[in-house]
Amino acid sequence: MEELMGSMVAEFGVSEGIVVAMGLVCGLIVIASIFALFVSIYLGISYMKYNRRQNSCGMTGEEIARNILDHHGLSHIKVSKTGSIMFGNSYSHYFKKVRLRRLTWKKTSVTSLAMAAQKSSLALLDQEGDPDMTKRVKLTPVIYFGPLAFVPMVIIGLLLDLYFFHSDGKFTLILSILGLLFYVLSFVMSILVLNTEVKAQKRALELMKADQLATDEELKMCQKLFKLYNIEYINDMIIALLELIYRVLQIISYAQSSSSSSSK
């Protein structure tokens, strides 16, 4: 390991501190990813377990979502079935639609109850003009596509430097920093997503209790599902933050390498 570090420092002109930091961040990403795997497995087991447990109201996920939306003047919001991979259980402001997975769409289960109530509550927050929800809606493209912009921008910068301007890496550095800014903005906006999801969860629990859609035991089951989703989301945010730090270190190492090459 020390020999590898030494060769990188000598050959590319990257400082030893940056090399150590990059290795440390990579290790933390691996640890966080392993934890994420365990959380996902546990969440999946709980999701299926409660999806086999019949709810006390005897309503399907579709009926629960429709009932909540209609009761709050949102009859124009559609409730549709969707696959598990692309969208999953979600709410779309732009399509005016609550999407439920096939697993929960026609099931009269506790999982169906929890998912339908929570996603319908996002629609209620949208209707009421919740500040975090409003920002989330406006910045949805940045949240999801921001992290994807980094690599293409670096590639564009490299192409400009190598084939058009024959420069010493100036465009690669500039576009890398620009891509990093998109990454940072995406990370900050992901905090808004978590805030709105938590608000919707609290609202869903209140609705289920007030409308007598769930017993106290079922409310605890729903809370457990929501908590697992939050842990998973927070862990994903930690991984995203570590990746962001790694991108910064990459840019610094590139700048050091370019500076070292130009001075030779």
N, C-alpha and C positions, 0 to 999 in steps of 0.2 A: 504493500500500500504506500509506504514511504517512497519507494522507488518510482511508483506511478506519479505521485505528487511532484516528486523532484523533476521528473521528465517533462511534466506539463509546465512547471515553473520555468524550466530552462528552455524548452522548445518554443513555447507560445508566449512567453513573457507575462504570464498571469501570476499575480501575487499568491503566495502560499495561503494567506488568510482567505482569499476568495475560493481557492480550491477546497480548503477545509470546510468552509461554509456551504458550498455546493454539495459536498458529500454528506454533511449533517442534514441538510434540508431533504435530500433524496431519502435518507434513512427515515426521517420523520414522515415523509409521504408514504413510504412502505408500511410503517406502523399504523398510520391513520387509515390506510386502505384496507389493511387486515381487520382493523376494528370495524370499519364500515361493512365489510363482508359479514361479520358476525351479527351486527345490528340488522342488516338486511335479511339474514336467515331467520333471526328471531321475530322480526316484523312479519315476514312471510308466514311463519308458523302460526303466530297470533291472528293474523288476518284470516287464514283458512279456518282456524279453530272457531273463531267467532262468526265466520260465514256459514258454519254448520249449525250454529246455535240460533234457534228460532226466536225472533223478537216478539214481545208481548202485544204489540199493536196489530200484528198480522198483516202489515203492509209491505209491499215490495219497495226496492230502492227508487224505482220510477214513481210510484205512488206517493212516497214520502216527500221526494223533491217537488213533485207537482203540487202537493198539498201545501207545503210551506210557501212556495212561490205564489200560488194563487191567493193564499191567505194574506199576503203582503202586497198585493196589487202588481205582481210580476207575471201575469198570465202570458205576456208576449215572449217570455224567456222559454225556450224549448228545453226539453229533457231528452237526451238521445243516448243510444248505446254506442260504445266505442271499444276498440281493441285495447289490450293491456300495454302494448309496446309504445305506440305513438303518443297518445294523450293520457290514457288512464283516467282516473277520476279527476275531473277538473272543471273549471268555469271559464268561459271565454266571453270577455266584454265585447269583442269585435263581432263575434258570430251570435251573440245573445243566446248562449246555450250552456246548459249544465250537462257535462258528459259523465256517464257512469260506465264502468267496466262491465263486460258480459257477465262476470262472476257475481256482480251485485245488482245488475239491472232488474232481473225478475225474481230475485231471492228475497224471502221474508226473513232475513237474518239480522243479527246485531251489527255485523259489518256493513250491510246495506244501509241500515239505519244511520250509522255513524257517518259514512261517506256521503250519503244523500243530504243529510242535514248540514254537514260542514260545507259542502260545495254550494249548496243553496244559500248558505249564510254569506258566502263571498258575494253572491249576486245582491244580497240585501245591503252589504257594505258599499257596493258599487252604486246602488240606487240612492243611498243616503249621503253619498259624497264624502265618504271617509277619506281624510287627507292622504294616508298611506296607500289606500287602494287607488286613489286618483293618480298618484305618482307612479304606482306599479303599472297601471294601464298605459299611461303615456310612454313609459320607458321599457315596456316589454321587449321590443326588438333589441335594445342594448343589453338587457339582462341575459338573454339567451344567445345572442350572436357576438357579444363583446369578446368573450374568451376565444372564439374561433377566428378573430381578426388578426391575432398576433402573428401566427406562422405565415399566412399569406403576405402580410406586410413585410416581414423579414425577407421572404423570397423575392418580392418585388424590389426591395432595396438592394439585394444582392445582384439582381439582374440589371438594375440601373447602373450600379457601380462597375460591374464586369463588362457589359456589352454596349452601354450607351455613353456614359460619362468617363469611364475608365478612371474613377476616383479611388481614393484610399479607404473606402468604407463609410464615407460621410452619409450617403443616402440610406445605407443599411442601418446606421445608428439612429438617424432621424426617424425613419419609419418604424424601427423597433420601439423607440420611445413612444411614438404615437399609438402603436398597437398596445403598448403597456398601459397607456392612459385609458383605452377602451376596456382593458382587463380590470383596471382599478375601479372604473365606473360601474362595471358589471358586478364586481364584488360588493360595492357599497349598496347598489340597488337590490342585491340578493337579501340584504338585511330587511329591506322593505317587504319583500315577499314573505319572509319568516314572520314579520310583525302582523301582516294581514292574515296569514294562515292561523296564527295563534288567536287573533281577534275573532276570526270565523269559528274556530273551535269553541271558544267561550260562548259565543252567540248560539251555536248549535246546541250546546248543553243546556243553555237557558230555554231555548225553544222546545227541546225534547221534554224538559221537565214541566214547563208551563202548559204545553199542549197534551201532556200525559202520553207521550209517544214511547216513553221508556221508563222502566222501573229503576229504583236506586241501584240495583245490582247491574243493570244494563248500562246505566250512566257511568259506572266505574269501569266497565269493559271498554266503553267508548273513550273514556279518559286515557286508559292504558294504550289504546291504539294511537290516539293523538300524541301522547308522550313519545312513543316509539318513532312516529313520523318526525317529530321535532328533533329528537336525538340524531336521527339519520340526516336530517337537513343541516343541523349544526355541524355535524362531522364532515359533511360535504363542503360546508363553508370553510372549515379548517383546512381541508385539502386544497381548496381553491386559493386560500391565503398563502399556503406553503408553495403552491405552484407560482403564485404571483411573486413571492420572494425569490424563487428560483429564476424566474424570468429577469428580475432586476439584476441578479448575480450574473446571468448570462450576458446581459448588456454591458455590465461593468467589465467582465472578462474579455468581451469582444473589443471594447474600447482600449483596454490595456494591451491586448494582442496587436491591435492595429497600430497603437502608438509605438509598441516595441518594433514592429516590422518597418515602420516608416523611418525609425531612427537608425536602422542598420544600413 
